[in-house]
Amino acid sequence: MEAGLSWTDERVDLLRRLWEDGQSASKIAAQLGGVTRNAVIGKVHRLGLAGRVKAVPAPVNGRRKPEREAEAEASPIEVMEEAPEPIAITAHRPAPDFPPPAAPTADSVPLAVSERVTIMDLRESMCRWPMGDPTTPEFRFCGARSITGLPYCTHHAQIAYQPAAERKRDRRVAGFR
């Protein structure tokens, strides 16, 4: 604020009128001249003008409740009036069409329970594909013979290592780009 301009009674009255008319702090600052938006907001708070759309509770027994108590007891309708209007979403992206699951083949048949191993029984030549929830006692690893140099058996290596071209093709089929 410039040194020559201060909050005179006339400027405070104009501030009150503009604030009650619903003008923004930026517009009020521009009309008053010589003050910033933040100065207007500060003065509004010091004057106690902050609540524009606040329902004032009726006095009980000739006394008004302190503001904080009145706000705490405000009805949900009064609170909702202060909230911004919700925005309706009028357009959305349609859900992608996923291909139907493939019929099980000999390679995708679940492994027999006897081939699954705990971490204590897992060896270097065994498939390390995790099976189940690690937080449960039933958690196991595949345990089938792994491909030399890889941690997985043939079946799980096909799942884990897909060529880049095949991944792109799968995404296009699923509706992604």
Secondary structure, 3 states (H helix, E strand, C coil): CCCCCCCCHHHHHHHHHHHHCCCCHHHHHHHHCCCCHHHHHHHHHHHCCCCCCCCCCCCECCECCCHHHHHHCCCHHHHHHHCCCCCCCCCCCCCCCCCCCCCCCCCCCCCCHHHCECCCCCCCCECCCEECCCCCCCCEECCCECCCCCCCCHHHHHHHCCCHHHHHHHHHHHCCC
